[in-house]
Amino acid sequence: MSSSQKVPWDDRYKLGIENIDAQHEKLFELVNRLFELEDSNSNKEELRTILYEFSDYMQTHFRDEEEYMSMIEFPELEEHKKLHQEIVESLAQIISTPAKLNIIKSKMRIVSKRALIDHIMHEDTKLNIFLAEQEDEDIFDISDI
């Protein structure tokens, strides 16, 4: 796949939570390594390495994100964990099903869009909303007295 078919990182995906943002960027880098592979037998081991590295890092990221959500008492944590599990299962199915490189790339493009872009923009941003609401509640307003 050409570089135009990669999944580009965009600063609008940043949540403002340094560790989580860094992990999100790393996930984009890992998935894009896959799209740089050419279809040849010499790349089978590299493909396997990238898929497992992406899977391992994604699970590490999900664990860290869930720990953060637990720490801040995010009310939608259990629902978020279920979404993470669905993504992990989708990725595990891709890894365990033999296919040609272009098919794997196509499936990974779907998973990475769902796991990276859609998940960050629609689910992870709920963290920002929750944190903003918490800050608003912490503001002392003399008119409340």
Beta strands, then each sheet from edge to edge (+ up, - down):
end
